[in-house]
């Protein structure tokens, strides 16, 4: 029953053995009890789906079920679901009348989540409809996914936990991670020029053979999903404002390790400093299944403007406090589309228990493939008054609606242990393709004038496709059980 919706509010007992039809404030279990008494032959999970799709209204849910039963009686030869079938969530869209698309500022959609609720979604169709995400299960052949998992489990002892300043305390990341790049030269750049959370990272590694072998498949799948979302979801079939028209080509990756159910990461948006606005990230989950929770933080009327400056329907409305939980089993590719980092936050919450994976046990490995724009190399981006690299952020929660969704360069030194920030702030300017429009810095020099090197793409133009890269990996010479491949 709590598989799909959980409430923080304690449940209220029924006032009498035969309670009247409940209101929206009544407990979910009371509503389900009423529906079960009216339709005892239906599975609990099916009743829950219909109740959610009906906005929690028992009367609407009852009418929907009655209409479905009438249709079945009119066609007795049509197969009917067997009561008590396993709890596999079908798409909620089967119980919701498809809305008529009208591209006007007054278009509204029903909010699925309310304050204090967590809605669990399993169907890729529902996930794509109600979040700015695409989910693809069984992304790789099983043998390849397991081989990649083993490779990165062997890498994970070299991962580290970064530290950051939170008010007057220095805290440590609740999971371990490492940055991966293509070449030793890029390793030097990422330890001496690129900053993450205001600090340089010493733990940077060279991409592993199998990470590179699957990169063509990740790249092709992400670009196909981007085109489909623009065509099917965005207004007039046009990309969002500031969304790049270039092909998405990953050239950096973060690999995270969650060792046990207690390891986690809190609600956050990924840093945009080198990704730029309207970034897209391809995230591959391996090992034990964990929840991936998302929460909308920008109000419905504060969406990032589309090319036509209409409210963008790329991320359907959800209350800022409501959460949506996506379950990511082994070998699942999650694509976070444009507007995800601007309008939503995401997290991997700790969990009391997990079901061990046969290869990784209680560990989860997560690879986030990213495209760093060469125009946002740290040699080009502004420096704050204290001499540190600024970071790029989006104004998400602001009372000034005109500034909501704008990007800004700001000092982040105050979040570095032992340092204080200078309070530097400046609005960032981008062209329609999301490329920075540089001005002049405090020394009269033109920003963006530096001879910044370009990161090497994980997928080389002459390196062949996914099948070629995988064939190379299979036949590559091995030494001591590992590939004969240089590792920084």
Secondary structure, 3 states (H helix, E strand, C coil): CCCCEEECCCCCCCCCCCCCCCCCCCCHHHHHHHHHHHCCCCCHHHHHHHHHHCCCCHHHHHHHHHHHHHHHHHCCCCCCCCCCCCCCCCCHHHHCCCCCCCCCCCCCCCCCCCCCEEEEECCHHHHHHHCCEEEECCCCCHHHHHHHHHHHHHHHCCCECCEEEECCEEEECCCEEEEEECCHHHHHHHHHCCEECCEECCCEEECCHHHHHHHHHHHHHHHHHHHHHHHHCCHHHCCECCCCCCCCCCCEEEEEEEECCCCCEEEECCCCCCCCCCCCEEEEEEECCEEEEEEECCCHHHCCEECCCCECCCCCCCCCCCEEEEEECCCEEEEECCCHHHHEEEEECCCCCCCCECCCECEEEEEEEECCCHHHCCCCCCECCCCCECEEEECCCCCCCCCCCCEEEECCHHHCCCCCCCCCEEECCECCCCCECCCECCCCCECCCCCCCCCCCCCCCCCCCHHHHHHHHHHCCEECCEECCCCC
